[in-house]
């Protein structure tokens, strides 16, 4: 069912790109394909790091959230 939905959505997207004309439709199609390929490579890189045991670097947001949670938990114990 997912495959059928993907085929149907791709067909509709193809028809929409045809309405924009060759140049604009081609640019949009190129952008979509390139974006999907780059995102796929990024996901493969993350999977490779996990499989080989290298943990991905934490973002600043993750570090901030962990620090905030530690402070909140410490404040709960002081009551």
C-alpha positions in Angstrom: 0.0 0.0 0.0 2.9 2.4 0.8 4.4 1.6 -2.6 1.1 2.4 -4.4 0.8 5.6 -2.5 4.3 6.7 -3.4 3.7 5.9 -7.0 0.5 7.8 -7.0 2.0 10.9 -5.3 5.0 10.8 -7.7 2.7 10.7 -10.7 0.7 13.7 -9.4 4.0 15.6 -8.7 5.2 14.8 -12.2 2.0 16.2 -13.7 2.3 19.4 -11.6 5.9 19.9 -12.7 4.8 19.6 -16.3 2.4 22.5 -15.8 5.3 24.8 -14.7 7.1 24.3 -18.0 10.3 22.6 -18.9 12.8 25.0 -17.2 11.0 25.6 -13.9 9.7 22.1 -13.6 13.2 20.8 -14.4 14.7 23.0 -11.7 12.2 21.9 -9.1 12.6 18.2 -10.0 16.4 18.6 -9.8 16.1 20.2 -6.4 13.8 17.5 -5.1 16.1 14.7 -6.3 19.2 16.3 -5.0 17.6 17.0 -1.7 16.5 13.4 -1.3 20.0 12.1 -2.2 21.7 14.4 0.2 19.3 13.5 3.1 19.8 9.8 2.3 23.6 10.3 2.5 23.2 12.0 5.8 21.1 9.2 7.2 23.6 6.6 5.9 26.4 8.5 7.6 24.5 8.5 11.0 23.7 4.8 10.6 27.4 4.1 9.9 28.5 6.0 13.0 26.0 4.0 15.1 27.0 0.6 13.7 30.8 1.3 14.0 30.3 2.5 17.6 31.1 6.1 17.1 28.3 8.2 18.7 27.1 11.2 16.9 28.1 14.5 18.5 25.4 16.0 20.7 24.0 19.3 19.6 24.0 22.4 21.8 20.2 22.0 22.2 20.6 18.4 23.6 23.3 19.6 26.0 21.2 22.4 27.2 18.1 20.2 27.7 20.2 17.7 29.7 21.6 20.4 31.9 18.2 21.9 32.5 16.8 18.5 33.4 19.7 17.9 35.9 19.0 21.3 37.5 15.3 20.6 37.8 15.9 17.2 39.3 18.4 18.7 41.8 15.8 21.4 42.8 13.2 18.7 43.4 15.4 17.0 45.9 16.1 20.2 47.8 12.4 20.5 48.8 
